[in-house]
């Protein structure tokens, strides 16, 4: 199988690509089928001397495992998600600080989608003032409930009526 110069030139090593999983039920690891074992189905492209490979991001920079050679027959199966030069990864605790339409969820390491979600935003995206205000109000209400509970516990300790003393 061959990759034409035209298709080779279309591929960009700065992009994250995705592809529909190739179903592999020939084995499983625990409850994970072979289709998803050690695979994110998101890829970084590597090009060299007219050949190109899509390297599954589960293994980061590529270990030779789950690498797929790109050919004229399969090149259109890989869809661009984003350009790494235009996005930044954000921490899980920041997800609720950006509007939903600014978030891009894409697994790019062995944490996949299961160890928290891996979210990206365009470098030009700004945190939402509205969401930051809501987050602060929620935290304040939570701290007030905790404070009230501790004040009630303190009074029970003083009065000797806490369940530990009964």
C-alpha positions as CSV (number, residue, x, y, z in Angstrom):
1,X,0.0,0.0,0.0
2,X,1.2,3.4,-0.9
3,X,0.7,7.0,0.2
4,X,0.6,9.6,-2.6
5,X,2.6,12.8,-2.3
6,X,-0.6,14.7,-2.4
7,X,-2.0,12.9,0.7
8,X,1.4,12.9,2.4
9,X,1.5,16.7,2.1
10,X,-2.0,17.0,3.6
11,X,-0.9,15.3,6.8
12,X,0.3,17.7,9.5
13,X,2.5,16.6,12.4
14,X,1.2,19.5,14.6
15,X,-2.4,18.1,14.6
16,X,-4.2,15.7,16.8
17,X,-6.3,13.3,14.7
18,X,-9.0,10.8,15.6
19,X,-10.4,7.7,13.9
20,X,-13.2,5.3,14.5
21,X,-11.9,2.3,16.5
22,X,-11.1,-0.9,14.7
23,X,-13.2,-3.5,16.5
24,X,-11.0,-6.1,18.1
25,X,-12.9,-8.6,20.2
26,X,-10.1,-11.3,19.9
27,X,-9.1,-10.6,23.5
28,X,-9.9,-8.5,26.6
29,X,-8.1,-7.3,29.7
30,X,-10.6,-7.4,32.6
31,X,-13.6,-5.6,31.3
32,X,-11.7,-3.8,28.5
33,X,-12.0,-5.3,25.1
34,X,-9.1,-5.4,22.7
35,X,-10.6,-2.5,20.8
36,X,-9.8,-0.1,23.6
37,X,-7.0,-1.8,25.5
38,X,-4.1,0.7,25.6
39,X,-5.6,2.7,22.8
40,X,-7.2,6.2,22.8
41,X,-8.0,6.3,19.0
42,X,-6.5,9.8,18.9
43,X,-3.3,10.1,17.0
44,X,-0.2,12.2,16.3
45,X,1.2,11.9,12.8
46,X,4.8,11.1,12.1
47,X,6.2,11.5,8.6
48,X,9.5,10.3,7.2
49,X,10.7,10.0,3.6
50,X,7.3,9.8,2.0
51,X,5.8,7.5,4.6
52,X,3.5,8.5,7.4
53,X,2.2,6.8,10.5
54,X,-0.5,7.6,13.0
55,X,0.7,6.9,16.5
56,X,-2.0,6.3,19.1
57,X,-1.5,8.9,21.9
58,X,-2.0,6.4,24.6
59,X,1.7,5.8,24.6
60,X,2.7,9.4,24.1
61,X,5.4,9.8,21.6
62,X,5.0,6.3,20.3
63,X,6.4,3.0,21.3
64,X,5.8,1.2,18.1
65,X,2.6,-0.2,19.7
66,X,-0.7,0.8,18.0
67,X,1.0,2.7,15.2
68,X,-0.8,2.6,11.9
69,X,0.7,3.3,8.5
70,X,-1.2,5.8,6.5
71,X,-2.0,4.9,3.0
72,X,-4.2,6.3,0.2
73,X,-6.8,3.8,1.2
74,X,-7.1,4.9,4.9
75,X,-5.9,8.5,4.9
76,X,-9.5,9.8,5.0
77,X,-10.3,7.8,8.1
78,X,-8.2,10.2,10.2
79,X,-10.0,13.5,11.1
80,X,-8.3,16.5,12.5
81,X,-9.4,17.5,16.0
82,X,-7.1,20.5,16.7
83,X,-3.7,22.0,16.1
84,X,-1.4,21.6,19.2
85,X,0.0,25.0,18.5
86,X,-3.4,26.6,19.1
87,X,-4.6,24.9,22.2
88,X,-3.6,24.4,25.8
89,X,-4.3,21.6,28.2
90,X,-6.3,22.6,31.3
91,X,-6.6,20.9,34.7
92,X,-9.7,19.0,35.7
93,X,-10.5,21.7,38.4
94,X,-10.7,24.3,35.6
95,X,-13.3,22.6,33.5
96,X,-16.2,24.4,35.1
97,X,-14.5,27.8,34.5
98,X,-14.8,27.7,30.7
99,X,-18.0,27.7,28.6
100,X,-18.8,24.3,27.2
101,X,-18.3,25.4,23.6
102,X,-14.7,26.3,24.5
103,X,-13.8,22.9,25.8
104,X,-12.3,20.1,23.7
105,X,-12.2,16.7,25.4
106,X,-9.5,14.5,23.8
107,X,-7.5,11.7,25.4
108,X,-3.8,12.2,24.7
109,X,-2.0,9.9,27.2
110,X,-2.4,6.7,29.1
111,X,-5.0,8.4,31.4
112,X,-7.3,8.2,28.5
113,X,-10.9,9.2,29.2
114,X,-11.0,7.2,32.5
115,X,-8.6,9.0,34.8
116,X,-10.4,12.3,34.8
117,X,-11.1,13.9,31.4
118,X,-8.3,15.4,29.4
119,X,-9.6,18.8,28.3
120,X,-8.1,21.4,26.0
121,X,-9.1,24.9,25.1
122,X,-8.0,27.3,22.4
123,X,-5.2,29.5,23.7
124,X,-7.4,32.5,22.9
125,X,-10.3,31.1,25.2
126,X,-10.9,33.1,28.4
127,X,-12.4,31.8,31.6
128,X,-16.0,32.7,32.0
129,X,-16.7,35.5,34.5
130,X,-20.2,34.1,35.0
131,X,-19.0,30.6,35.7
132,X,-16.2,31.8,38.0
133,X,-18.9,33.8,40.0
134,X,-21.1,30.7,40.2
135,X,-18.1,28.6,41.4
136,X,-17.3,31.1,44.1
137,X,-20.9,31.3,45.3
138,X,-21.0,27.5,45.5
139,X,-17.8,27.3,47.5
140,X,-19.0,30.0,49.8
141,X,-22.3,28.2,50.4
142,X,-20.4,25.0,51.0
143,X,-18.0,26.6,53.5
144,X,-21.0,28.2,55.3
145,X,-22.7,24.8,55.7
146,X,-19.4,23.3,57.0
147,X,-19.0,26.2,59.4
148,X,-22.6,25.8,60.6
149,X,-22.0,22.1,61.1
150,X,-18.8,22.7,63.1
151,X,-20.5,25.4,65.2
152,X,-23.3,22.9,66.0
153,X,-20.7,20.2,66.9
154,X,-18.8,22.6,69.1
155,X,-22.0,23.5,71.0
156,X,-22.8,19.8,71.5
157,X,-19.3,19.2,72.8
158,X,-19.7,22.2,75.2
159,X,-23.2,20.9,76.3
160,X,-21.9,17.3,76.5
161,X,-24.6,16.1,74.2
162,X,-22.5,15.0,71.3
163,X,-23.1,11.4,70.3
164,X,-19.5,10.5,71.4
165,X,-20.4,11.4,75.0
166,X,-23.7,9.5,75.3
